[in-house]
């Protein structure tokens, strides 16, 4: 086990999950943030967020973990408050292929056997990615990671 893996285990042991943020220094691909450890700690899907800045996304992952710890459950397609101020969010399932592409630490930790949810958010105008009014830049910022794209 390398030092990074040891650190992940230590943080999961202490806090229940580890949060990884990845960004493209060239700015060509959207940044993303995901959890590792939630599946085992809370018996719930790991979480990935694409297109939000890492500080905000990190706090959302911690909020998700805290809500799970308090017994809340989340369902695909339902809408939830209190993740993004003033906006509802929803969740979609993440395909195995996308877990392996985007969630490397979670794949390592869970031996590729775990469920994951993508947190889906609207634009500041309230447009969801599946709405006809969603423009291409928003769709590029927040691609659908499900097996069958919802948008």
Secondary structure as UniProt FT lines:
FT   HELIX           3..15
FT   STRAND          18..22
FT   TURN            25..26
FT   STRAND          32..36
FT   HELIX           38..41
FT   STRAND          46..50
FT   HELIX           54..69
FT   TURN            70..71
FT   TURN            76..77
FT   STRAND          80..84
FT   TURN            85..86
FT   STRAND          87..93
FT   HELIX           96..102
FT   HELIX           104..109
FT   TURN            110..112
FT   STRAND          116..121
FT   TURN            124..125
FT   TURN            129..130
FT   TURN            132..133
FT   HELIX           136..141
//
